Amino acid sequence: MPEESNTSGLGHAYRKAGPYLGLGIEYTATILLCFVLGRWIDGKLETSPILTLAGFLLGMTAATMNLLRTVNRLHAKAKRPAESEEEGT
């Protein structure tokens, strides 16, 4: 019986952490995509390294804004049920 409660506790922890697990990959992928796109355009227009740097900065900005927006949304979502539980007691 103790194993079942352990498993359900682990499952509960994964459910709570799940939305946050992909944020690092999403952050890195956004930066790399913008960097590679800037580098590719630099190769076509022969403007190296201007657009590579611009792509990197754009990727950093977009990734950071998306990360902050997602974390704030998830935090607000996690806070709502806790507030309703406090009101009920």
C-alpha positions as YAML, in Angstrom:
chain: A
units: angstrom
residues:
- id: 1
  name: MET
  ca: [0.00, 0.00, 0.00]
- id: 2
  name: PRO
  ca: [2.73, 2.57, 0.76]
- id: 3
  name: GLU
  ca: [4.01, 2.24, -2.80]
- id: 4
  name: GLU
  ca: [0.67, 3.41, -4.20]
- id: 5
  name: SER
  ca: [0.74, 6.61, -2.16]
- id: 6
  name: ASN
  ca: [4.36, 7.12, -3.20]
- id: 7
  name: THR
  ca: [3.45, 6.67, -6.86]
- id: 8
  name: SER
  ca: [0.47, 8.99, -6.64]
- id: 9
  name: GLY
  ca: [2.66, 11.56, -4.87]
- id: 10
  name: LEU
  ca: [5.22, 11.31, -7.65]
- id: 11
  name: GLY
  ca: [2.49, 11.58, -10.28]
- id: 12
  name: HIS
  ca: [1.11, 14.65, -8.52]
- id: 13
  name: ALA
  ca: [4.58, 16.23, -8.50]
- id: 14
  name: TYR
  ca: [5.03, 15.55, -12.24]
- id: 15
  name: ARG
  ca: [1.61, 17.05, -12.98]
- id: 16
  name: LYS
  ca: [2.55, 20.20, -11.09]
- id: 17
  name: ALA
  ca: [6.02, 20.46, -12.70]
- id: 18
  name: GLY
  ca: [4.95, 19.36, -16.19]
- id: 19
  name: PRO
  ca: [4.16, 22.77, -17.65]
- id: 20
  name: TYR
  ca: [7.58, 24.06, -16.59]
- id: 21
  name: LEU
  ca: [9.62, 21.15, -17.96]
- id: 22
  name: GLY
  ca: [9.62, 22.29, -21.59]
- id: 23
  name: LEU
  ca: [10.46, 25.93, -20.92]
- id: 24
  name: GLY
  ca: [14.24, 25.46, -21.17]
- id: 25
  name: ILE
  ca: [13.99, 23.67, -24.49]
- id: 26
  name: GLU
  ca: [11.58, 26.27, -25.83]
- id: 27
  name: TYR
  ca: [13.88, 29.09, -24.68]
- id: 28
  name: THR
  ca: [16.95, 27.53, -26.32]
- id: 29
  name: ALA
  ca: [15.13, 26.61, -29.52]
- id: 30
  name: THR
  ca: [13.87, 30.17, -29.99]
- id: 31
  name: ILE
  ca: [17.35, 31.64, -29.62]
- id: 32
  name: LEU
  ca: [18.95, 29.05, -31.91]
- id: 33
  name: LEU
  ca: [16.28, 29.45, -34.57]
- id: 34
  name: CYS
  ca: [16.69, 33.23, -34.72]
- id: 35
  name: PHE
  ca: [20.49, 32.93, -34.68]
- id: 36
  name: VAL
  ca: [20.55, 30.39, -37.52]
- id: 37
  name: LEU
  ca: [18.04, 32.42, -39.53]
- id: 38
  name: GLY
  ca: [20.18, 35.55, -39.10]
- id: 39
  name: ARG
  ca: [23.29, 33.63, -40.09]
- id: 40
  name: TRP
  ca: [21.57, 32.19, -43.17]
- id: 41
  name: ILE
  ca: [20.37, 35.64, -44.29]
- id: 42
  name: ASP
  ca: [23.89, 37.00, -43.65]
- id: 43
  name: GLY
  ca: [25.23, 34.34, -46.00]
- id: 44
  name: LYS
  ca: [22.75, 35.30, -48.72]
- id: 45
  name: LEU
  ca: [23.29, 39.07, -48.42]
- id: 46
  name: GLU
  ca: [27.00, 38.91, -47.45]
- id: 47
  name: THR
  ca: [26.44, 41.24, -44.48]
- id: 48
  name: SER
  ca: [28.19, 39.07, -41.89]
- id: 49
  name: PRO
  ca: [27.98, 39.39, -38.81]
- id: 50
  name: ILE
  ca: [25.32, 42.11, -38.63]
- id: 51
  name: LEU
  ca: [22.21, 39.96, -39.14]
- id: 52
  name: THR
  ca: [23.65, 37.08, -37.13]
- id: 53
  name: LEU
  ca: [23.95, 39.36, -34.11]
- id: 54
  name: ALA
  ca: [20.55, 40.91, -34.82]
- id: 55
  name: GLY
  ca: [18.99, 37.43, -35.00]
- id: 56
  name: PHE
  ca: [20.65, 36.43, -31.75]
- id: 57
  name: LEU
  ca: [19.43, 39.56, -29.97]
- id: 58
  name: LEU
  ca: [15.95, 39.15, -31.41]
- id: 59
  name: GLY
  ca: [15.92, 35.52, -30.27]
- id: 60
  name: MET
  ca: [17.08, 36.43, -26.76]
- id: 61
  name: THR
  ca: [14.42, 39.13, -26.47]
- id: 62
  name: ALA
  ca: [11.61, 36.96, -27.83]
- id: 63
  name: ALA
  ca: [12.62, 33.94, -25.73]
- id: 64
  name: THR
  ca: [12.87, 35.97, -22.53]
- id: 65
  name: MET
  ca: [9.52, 37.68, -23.09]
- id: 66
  name: ASN
  ca: [7.87, 34.32, -23.82]
- id: 67
  name: LEU
  ca: [9.48, 32.74, -20.75]
- id: 68
  name: LEU
  ca: [8.29, 35.52, -18.46]
- id: 69
  name: ARG
  ca: [4.78, 35.52, -19.95]
- id: 70
  name: THR
  ca: [4.48, 31.74, -19.60]
- id: 71
  name: VAL
  ca: [5.80, 31.64, -16.03]
- id: 72
  name: ASN
  ca: [3.46, 34.46, -14.97]
- id: 73
  name: ARG
  ca: [0.49, 32.70, -16.57]
- id: 74
  name: LEU
  ca: [1.35, 29.37, -14.92]
- id: 75
  name: HIS
  ca: [1.92, 31.06, -11.57]
- id: 76
  name: ALA
  ca: [-1.45, 32.80, -11.75]
- id: 77
  name: LYS
  ca: [-3.12, 29.53, -12.75]
- id: 78
  name: ALA
  ca: [-1.51, 27.69, -9.82]
- id: 79
  name: LYS
  ca: [-2.48, 30.47, -7.43]
- id: 80
  name: ARG
  ca: [-6.20, 30.45, -8.33]
- id: 81
  name: PRO
  ca: [-7.09, 27.04, -6.83]
- id: 82
  name: ALA
  ca: [-5.13, 27.85, -3.67]
- id: 83
  name: GLU
  ca: [-7.10, 31.08, -3.22]
- id: 84
  name: SER
  ca: [-10.43, 29.31, -3.70]
- id: 85
  name: GLU
  ca: [-9.41, 26.67, -1.10]
- id: 86
  name: GLU
  ca: [-8.56, 29.43, 1.41]
- id: 87
  name: GLU
  ca: [-11.94, 31.09, 0.86]
- id: 88
  name: GLY
  ca: [-13.76, 27.79, 1.45]
- id: 89
  name: THR
  ca: [-12.20, 27.24, 4.89]
...
